[in-house]
Amino acid sequence: MQWTLVIPLKPLVRAKSRLAPTAGDALRPGLALAFAQDTVAAAAACAAVRDVVVVTDDARAERELTALGARVVPDAPQAGLNAALVHGAARARALRPATPLAALNADLPALRPEELARVLAAAAAFPRAFLPDAAGIGTTLLSSAPGTELLPAFGTDSRARHAASGAAELPLDAVDSVRQDVDTGDDLRAALALGVGPHTARAAAGLLIPD
């Protein structure tokens, strides 16, 4: 079974605002792009993934992520993360209606293709499923089987909201790279400890991340 992944990405100038204390506004957009580049590259390298669709209006991100094999679609709704995912899912399913689909965060710089494959294999057993983030509050992946609506509820307390919507929580161990999203300096430190991809390693080189 091969999947289509839909990855939403804000315009880089607005992305990852909570990293400003760590990276400053000058480096923050480059870090956000690097996270997305490493996420897309790892997703594209996953044997379980057929297509990676990125929803963004950022021209720089479009160029860089297209070069990594992603198909970029504009954020036509311009109404937030969940609307972007619904739009991206509809575009993806218009092309491949029989393919399972998953929404994936764009800020998983330590993502490992083999761990992503494990998560997708587990998700295939359910009409809808999700993986909580490392903090246990949010969500990094939400899946839907063919013929099933994605119904994304990302944002504050998305773990609880996805569970309440009927999606199955995936009780997986040893998939830390799929759980470790990056919003804060602490998150970035944790991702670096796991081992990030080359784009993030370059972008984060020389950053002083306080303990």
Residue pairs with C-beta under 8 A, 6 or more apart in sequence:
1 48
1 100
1 120
1 121
1 124
2 48
2 49
2 50
2 99
3 48
3 49
3 50
3 51
3 99
3 100
3 101
3 102
3 120
3 143
4 49
4 50
4 51
4 52
4 53
4 92
4 93
4 96
4 99
4 100
4 101
4 102
5 43
5 49
5 51
5 52
5 53
5 101
5 102
5 103
5 104
6 53
6 54
6 55
6 85
6 88
6 89
6 92
6 101
6 102
6 103
6 104
6 150
7 36
7 39
7 40
7 43
7 52
7 53
7 54
7 55
7 70
7 88
7 103
7 104
7 105
7 106
8 54
8 55
8 56
8 75
8 81
8 84
8 85
8 88
8 103
8 106
9 15
9 32
9 36
9 54
9 55
9 56
9 58
9 61
9 65
9 106
10 32
10 56
10 58
11 56
11 57
11 58
12 29
12 30
12 32
12 33
12 58
12 60
12 61
13 29
15 28
15 29
15 32
16 23
16 28
16 29
16 31
16 32
16 35
16 107
16 182
16 183
17 28
18 183
18 184
19 28
19 31
19 32
19 182
19 183
19 184
19 185
19 188
20 28
21 185
22 184
22 185
22 188
22 207
22 209
23 31
23 207
27 203
27 207
30 203
31 188
31 200
31 203
31 204
32 106
32 107
33 60
33 61
33 64
33 199
33 203
34 109
34 197
34 199
34 200
34 202
34 203
34 204
35 106
35 107
35 108
35 109
35 182
35 199
35 200
36 54
36 61
36 64
36 65
36 106
36 107
37 64
37 65
37 68
37 197
37 199
37 200
38 108
38 109
38 110
38 111
38 196
38 197
38 198
38 199
38 200
39 104
39 105
39 106
39 107
39 108
39 109
39 111
40 52
40 54
40 65
40 68
40 69
40 70
40 106
41 68
41 197
41 199
42 108
42 111
42 112
42 113
42 116
42 177
42 197
43 49
43 52
43 104
43 111
43 113
43 116
44 52
44 68
44 69
44 70
45 113
46 113
46 114
46 116
46 117
46 120
47 113
47 117
48 116
48 117
48 120
48 121
49 116
49 120
50 96
50 99
51 71
51 92
51 95
51 96
51 99
52 69
52 70
52 71
53 70
53 71
53 72
53 73
53 88
53 91
53 92
54 61
54 62
54 65
54 70
54 71
54 72
54 73
54 88
54 106
55 72
55 73
55 74
55 75
55 84
55 85
55 87
55 88
56 62
56 65
56 72
56 74
56 75
57 74
57 75
57 78
61 72
62 72
65 72
66 72
73 87
73 88
73 91
75 84
75 87
76 87
77 83
77 84
77 86
77 87
81 152
81 154
81 155
82 152
82 153
82 154
82 155
85 103
85 150
85 152
85 154
86 150
86 152
88 103
89 101
89 103
89 144
89 150
92 99
92 101
93 99
93 101
97 146
98 146
99 146
100 120
100 123
100 124
100 143
100 144
100 145
100 146
101 143
101 144
101 146
101 150
102 120
102 123
102 141
102 142
102 143
102 144
103 141
103 142
103 143
103 150
103 152
103 154
104 140
104 141
105 133
105 140
105 141
105 181
107 181
107 182
107 183
108 140
108 177
108 178
108 180
108 181
108 182
109 182
109 191
109 196
109 197
109 199
109 200
110 176
110 177
110 180
110 191
110 192
110 194
110 195
110 196
110 197
111 177
111 178
111 197
112 177
112 178
115 174
115 175
115 176
115 177
115 178
116 175
116 177
116 178
118 172
118 174
118 175
119 131
119 141
119 170
119 172
119 175
119 178
120 143
122 129
122 170
122 172
123 129
123 131
123 141
123 143
123 170
124 143
124 145
125 168
126 143
126 145
126 167
126 168
127 144
127 145
127 148
128 142
128 143
128 144
128 145
128 148
128 150
128 151
128 165
128 166
128 167
128 168
129 142
129 143
129 167
129 168
129 169
129 170
130 139
130 141
130 142
130 143
130 159
130 162
130 163
130 167
130 168
130 169
130 170
131 139
131 140
131 141
131 169
131 170
131 172
131 175
131 178
131 179
132 138
132 139
132 140
132 159
132 169
132 179
133 139
133 140
133 159
133 179
133 180
133 181
134 176
134 179
134 180
134 181
134 187
134 190
136 159
137 157
137 158
137 159
138 154
138 157
138 158
138 159
138 181
139 154
139 158
139 159
139 162
140 178
140 179
140 181
141 178
142 150
142 152
142 154
142 162
142 167
144 150
144 151
151 165
151 167
153 161
153 162
153 165
155 161
159 169
162 169
163 169
176 194
177 194
180 187
180 190
180 191
180 194
181 187
182 188
182 191
185 209
185 210
188 204
188 207
188 209
189 209
191 200
192 200
192 204
192 209
196 204
